[in-house]
Amino acid sequence: MAQKLSNLPLKSKVKFGKLYSKPIVWLVADKNHNGYPSNSVTLVTEKIIKMLCFDAKEPSNSISVCKNHGNNRYRYSNIRQWLNSSEGANSWYIGQHSTDAPPSEENVYKHNDYLAVNPYQSIAGFLNNFTTKERNALLSTTITVGKSDTIGGGTETCIDKIFPLSCTEVGLTGDHVCGSKLAVFSDDASRIAKITTECKINSNYTNNPSLSAGWYWWLRDIVASSPCNTRYVYSNGTLSWNNAYNGYIGLRPACNLSSDLLVSDSTDSDGCYTIIYNSAPTTPSSITVPTTVIGGQSVTVSWGASTDSDSNLSGYILERKADSGAWTQVYKGSSRSATVSITYGWNSVQFRVKAYDSQAAESSYRTSDTRTVTNNRTPAISGSNSNLGSFSETSPSYSYTVTDADGDAVTVVETLDGKTKRSYTVTLGTENTFTLSSEAWQ
């Protein structure tokens, strides 16, 4: 079976996507975070998964610090383009402005003036390692980013699937307020991150940290007074900055997934939940409720069929709302109709139906119009249908009593062979006799 991603507690570990042919482990960082997509869960990688520069040197840039140390404007950064690209090796980079440059060996920081530290132009885009279903699961997120005072300052927004976090989101104070703090970040210790084994293996930096030590990881914020200085979380969880072209600083990206995405009920041998890719059924095509609804009686509600691309449609859930009350489940099963009791005294009633599948994925609701409840109960007549027996010379008769719970005037119609013999307003609770004349009897 499965459960919704939103059921997982904060800091739960989830495997999603791959890098260096290994599953990426993410932490549940928040749910329905302010400013992020509605009905979403925010994930951030548990560890630093790669070392790379924020943005490469731009040899053609007229601003000397950008020419020699990279550009810190996130909108045009190499790190943003690489994170959100599914293109293959040597194909993801496209110049974002007239002096932009790729993170090649020529344009990244050189350790001891000779070793180009972790260039990445020639590798595949980050999302190239994700399956089609994984890429489709990523929600587009609007993020706020600060701009250097040298280009007017203030903030701007970008829409990304994968993104570094801001100072504000990790609970640090930078030069701009960008978003709001995520639930998992509370102090320096909560921000300390170690590198993965694959990160260390694939980094050519000669002073890589041990796997047990905290390391630096990029934020998307900048130092406002500079066009190249970029913020990052220091190894002890505090705030620091460095030049954008430094390739030994780590990457710890975030993303948003739907709260309704399904995950396993239990963790695997690595203590991680795994995502189950299952499409929800379509919304039932229609819902039909009788126009006349009488209090104290029942109505039969029916609905159109749903479809399921995974061929695992299980059934439907019908809910009812009386007056201004809460929705209440009144049916769950594979049928496409249900008979529902209407309580005498209700003023109105409404119904809605949704479909569900074997993995607990649910469609959206199909909702009916509101029906007015008529609170007029049916009058009752005593006795039951029966054979009156044999008659010869004396014509038959039948005695009965009529009652009405609402005390309304009741008209009784007596017929023989479909022909009306008497129609009158009856006295409630009084015995009456239907007697046939000899002529009528003959």
PyMOL commands that set and color helices and strands:
alter all, ss='L'
color gray80, all
select helices_A, chain A and resi 5-7+64-69+74-76+78-83+126-129+132-137+149-151+168-170+188-191+197-201+438-441
alter helices_A, ss='H'
color red, helices_A
select strands_A, chain A and resi 2-4+13-19+22-31+40-45+50-51+110-111+115-116+141-146+155-160+162-163+193-194+214-215+217-222+229-233+239-243+250-251+254-258+262-264+273-276+287-288+293-294+298-303+313-322+328-333+337-341+348-357+366-367+371-374+380-381+397-403+411-416+419-425+431-435
alter strands_A, ss='S'
color yellow, strands_A
deselect
rebuild
show_as cartoon
